[in-house]
Amino acid sequence: MSPNPGRKLALFLSALLLCAGIVTLIPDQWLTGSQTCHSCHTAQAPAGHMLFRPNYLGYNSLCSFAPISTLLLAGTGLLIFLTSFQFRFERWGKEYRLIASSASFGLAIATLVPFSGHYTNLIGGQTLCPAAPLSTGLLAGLGLIALNGFVVCPFLMAWRCRCPSLENTLDVWQSPHRSINRLITLLVTGRMSEEALRRTYRCTLCNGCWLAWFNRQVRNTAVNKGLVPSHLATIRTNISATGNPYGVIADGGMAMDKKSDTLLFIGCTGRFRTPEILRAARTLLDRKGIQYYSLPDETCCGYTLYNLGDRSAAYEAVDKNLERFRREGIRRIITVCPGCYEAFTTLYKGRNSFDLEILLAVDLLKDCKITAENTIVHEPCHAKGRGEMVRGLLDGAGDLSTGGCCGAGGGLISWDRMLATSRARHLQEQSGRTVITYCPLCYLNFKRANPGSVEDLYMMMAAHVEHAAHVEHAAERM
Ligand code: SF4
């Protein structure tokens, strides 16, 4: 795709004109404190002079050409904005950004230069600009927008330390606020370039930028328009064929006979990628005397599909599970997977009167303390708020946590595995200690990044419990 400055320039012009149109709607008194004659610019106008020029809303306007200027400015701005989508290219060349930002900054500065005008500017001087002091901020803001992505993008720099997908790049088009551009473009044109689609899925939906909602909407809108990325297509096919995103045919090895109305929902990652965590969690639950069972043909909770934007397929999976839970007479669900926990407490909640008790297994282990020297806790995105409790169980883990997403979330692990593991490696290296997590997906990602620097909480606790039982047993035999 070759760069074309036309579209960006058109967007910039349309923003400028729309702002100017909005300015004509602002009552004169708000800024000048008095009604001004638009013929001679005095409050005490001689007979025959026009004291004020009513704008479109009927107020005295800042603009001598109101009300017609409102329609002209805003209308032209809107027209340019709509036609700008005819331009098929995205990048705005360096020289155009420089021209546009210099012009905007120049005009903003001009509104501050003392001049024998009739309007008061931002620093209390006289100016000829009827829109001052508002125009100063508007023009300077437009200058910043024009500069955005050229010299220093203020948003990019602010988000770089919070956003896992920006960690190794200064790609301005990956900056979180670009998801707003992508959503608007997609809604207005119904189109999306392959590059934009790729960037949309290079996000973990961790919400570190507070803008994850936009990427979620972009994904969902794109899928509804038939723009389906390859990994989503594969996951969708796998779930419909085998009941899990990995496409593995389950052998029922994790199933247990029904002993109570509490279901241990295993989760696809736990079942097919980290069964050792599940075994450890079961050891701990058994030690506590908790009665539960698991299904031999458990199917995906649907959260992966939801995160990837395929909401109709996600709710299909949800409804299938709800029907199964109802048939089984389940009253309580325990899960080891924070992603499944998030699904049950958000997607399932209230749907078809779903009101089962949902528990994350770690919440049942608050009395199991172990020694964990030189470690740091990683709080999984969907099990937030438990960091302090978990640190309290770990003697020697300190007060810190790694902070942020491990890099696997939002389907990134299946879209760009290198980026996902590089984020995990970064967290491991930054902390300089062994990372302890309590999420099968985080564990998998950290393990792929550096197997020697990660531990799973359930496995550590189970090893501790088994060791203590072994010692006790040995003591009894002596
Ligand atoms: S949700 Fe997280 S990964 Fe996605 S853009 Fe925001 S900070 Fe970056």
Residues whose N, C-alpha, C, O or C-beta is under 5 A from the ligand:
A	BS01	SF4	R162 C163 P164 S165 P176 C203 T204 L205 C206 N207 G208 C209 A212
